[in-house]
Amino acid sequence: AVSENGIAGIVAHMSTVEVRGSLIAGNKEGMQLVASQALVENTTFLGSAFHDLSLDQGSVARLRLSQQEGMRKFVDAASRVDVEGILAVAVTDAHGSPVAGAHVLVEDNANGTYRASAATGGEVFAPGLVLTERTFRLSGTTDFNPYGIIAEAHGLTAVGDAWVRGST
């Protein structure tokens, strides 16, 4: 846990930071990034006096499966917060058996700006795909949901939609 610091729990200047499985609580600011990149995974922000996140000089905070409900401060227009989730796609036949060699394509329907693909081996699930649920900037929020899913195997195609939730 990173707690009860007078200025900020984590301060990064021209750095790359990874925080996993932590609690950032009771700080004046939870995390302050200047010209930095941060991956914050399975972490909870709690009770910051001013802001959970403060970003400047093109900083990017990627919150993957992390709870962050407090204020975000953007000092410049280039900085952003990406809220990410992990999507696992199950590919099965009519009897529920895994389909080996299925190709899965995932695209965001809302903006048409993101595309990812994966293939199943002998498993039911394609490997988990990290997808951006939404992005916060000084100018506003972009929501990338819903994502369209296309699964193809042995000449058959299935189509569906999925909503990604990154927890904030």
For each residue, the residues with C-beta under 8 A, 3 or more apart:
1: 22 23 24 25
2: 5 9 10 22 23 24 25 27 30
3: 9 23 24 25 26 27
4: 25 26 27
5: 2 8 9 27 28
6: 28
7: 11 27 28 29 32
8: 5 11 27 28 29 30 31 32 54
9: 2 3 5 24 25 27 29 30 31 48
10: 2 17 19 24 30 31 32 38
11: 7 8 31 32
12: 15 16 17 31 32 33 34 36 38
13: 34 35 36
14: 34 35 36
15: 12 36 37
16: 12 36 37 38
17: 10 12 33 36 37 38 39
18: 38 39 41
19: 10 22 24 31 38 39 40 41 43
20: 41 42 43
21: 41 42 43
22: 1 2 19 42 43 44
23: 1 2 3 43 44 46
24: 1 2 3 9 10 19 27 30 31 43 44 45 46 48 52
25: 1 2 3 4 9 30 44 45 46 47 48
26: 3 4 46 47 48
27: 2 3 4 5 7 8 9 24 30 48 49
28: 5 6 7 8 48 49 50
29: 7 8 9 32 48 49 50 51 52 53 54 73
30: 2 8 9 10 24 25 27 45 48 51 52 53 70
31: 8 9 10 11 12 19 24 38 40 45 52 53 54 61
32: 7 8 10 11 12 29 54
33: 12 17 36 37 38 53 54 55 56 59 60 61 79
34: 12 13 14 56 57 59
35: 13 14 56 57 58 59
36: 12 13 14 15 16 17 33 59 60
37: 15 16 17 33 59 60 62
38: 10 12 16 17 18 19 31 33 59 60 61 62
39: 17 18 19 62 64
40: 19 31 43 61 62 63 64 66 68
41: 18 19 20 21 64 65 66
42: 20 21 22 64 65 66
43: 19 20 21 22 23 24 40 63 66 67
44: 22 23 24 25 66 67 68
45: 24 25 30 31 48 52 53 66 67 68 69 70
46: 23 24 25 26 67
47: 25 26 70
48: 9 24 25 26 27 28 29 30 45 51 52 70 71
49: 27 28 29
50: 28 29 54 71 73
51: 29 30 48 54 70 71 72 73
52: 24 29 30 31 45 48 68 69 70 71 72
53: 29 30 31 33 45 61 68 72 73 81
54: 8 29 31 32 33 50 51 72 73 75
55: 33 59 60 61 72 73 74 75 76 79 80 81
56: 33 34 35 59 75 76 79
57: 34 35 75 76 78 79
58: 35 76 78 79
59: 33 34 35 36 37 38 55 56 79
60: 33 36 37 38 55 79 80 81 82
61: 31 33 38 40 53 55 80 81 82
62: 37 38 39 40 81 82 84
63: 40 43 66 68 81 82 83 84 166 167 168
64: 39 40 41 42 84 85 86 130 166
65: 41 42 84 85 86 166 167
66: 40 41 42 43 44 45 63 166 167 168
67: 43 44 45 46 167 168
68: 40 44 45 52 53 63 72 81 168
69: 45 52 168
70: 30 45 47 48 51 52
71: 48 50 51 52
72: 51 52 53 54 55 68 81 136
73: 29 50 51 53 54 55
74: 55 77 79 80 136 137 138
75: 54 55 56 57 79
76: 55 56 57 58 79 138
77: 74 137 138 139
78: 57 58
79: 33 55 56 57 58 59 60 74 75 76 137 138
80: 55 60 61 74 135 136 137
81: 53 55 60 61 62 63 68 72 135 136 137
82: 60 61 62 63 132 134 135
83: 63 132 133 134 135 136 166 167 168
84: 62 63 64 65 130 131 132 133 164 166
85: 64 65 130 131 133 164 165 166 167
86: 64 65 128 129 130 131
87: 106 128 129 131 147 162 164
88: 125 126 127 128 129
89: 104 106 118 125 126 129 149 151 162
90: 124 125
91: 98 99 102 104 120 124 125 126 151 153 158
92: 95 96 97 98 99 124
93: 96 97 99
94:
95: 92
96: 92 93
97: 92 93
98: 91 92 120 122 123 124
99: 91 92 93 102 120 151 153 154
100: 120 121 122
101: 119 120 121 153 154
102: 91 99 119 120 126 151 152 153
103: 117 118 119 151 152 153
104: 89 91 117 118 119 120 126 149 150 151
105: 115 116 117 149 150 151 152
106: 87 89 115 116 117 129 131 147 148 149 162
107: 112 114 115 147 148
108: 111 112 113 114 115 131 132 144 145 146 147 148
109: 112 145 146 147 148 161
110: 142 143 144 145 146
111: 108 114 142 144
112: 107 108 109
113: 108 144
114: 107 108 111 131 132 144 147
115: 105 106 107 108
116: 105 106 129 131
117: 103 104 105 106
118: 89 103 104 126 127 129
119: 101 102 103 104 126
120: 91 98 99 100 101 102 104 123 124 125 126 153
121: 100 101
122: 98 100
123: 98 120
124: 90 91 92 98 120
125: 88 89 90 91 120 128
126: 88 89 91 102 104 118 119 120 129
127: 88 118
128: 86 87 88 125
129: 86 87 88 89 106 116 118 126
130: 64 84 85 86
131: 84 85 86 87 106 108 114 116 144 147 164
132: 82 83 84 108 114 135 144 164 166
133: 83 84 85 143 144 145 164 165 166
134: 82 83 141 142 143 144 145 166
135: 80 81 82 83 132 141 142 144
136: 72 74 80 81 83 140 141
137: 74 77 79 80 81 140 141 142
138: 74 76 77 79
139: 77
140: 136 137
141: 134 135 136 137
142: 110 111 134 135 137
143: 110 133 134
144: 108 110 111 113 114 131 132 133 134 135 147 164
145: 108 109 110 133 134 163 164
146: 108 109 110 161 162 163
147: 87 106 107 108 109 114 131 144 161 162 163 164
148: 106 107 108 109 159 160 161
149: 89 104 105 106 159 160 161 162
150: 104 105 157 158 159
151: 89 91 99 102 103 104 105 157 158 159
152: 102 103 105 156 157 158
153: 91 99 101 102 103 120 156
154: 99 101
155:
156: 152 153
157: 150 151 152
158: 91 150 151 152
159: 148 149 150 151
160: 148 149
161: 109 146 147 148 149
162: 87 89 106 146 147 149
163: 145 146 147
164: 84 85 87 131 132 133 144 145 147
165: 85 133
166: 63 64 65 66 83 84 85 132 133 134
167: 63 65 66 67 83 85
168: 63 66 67 68 69 83
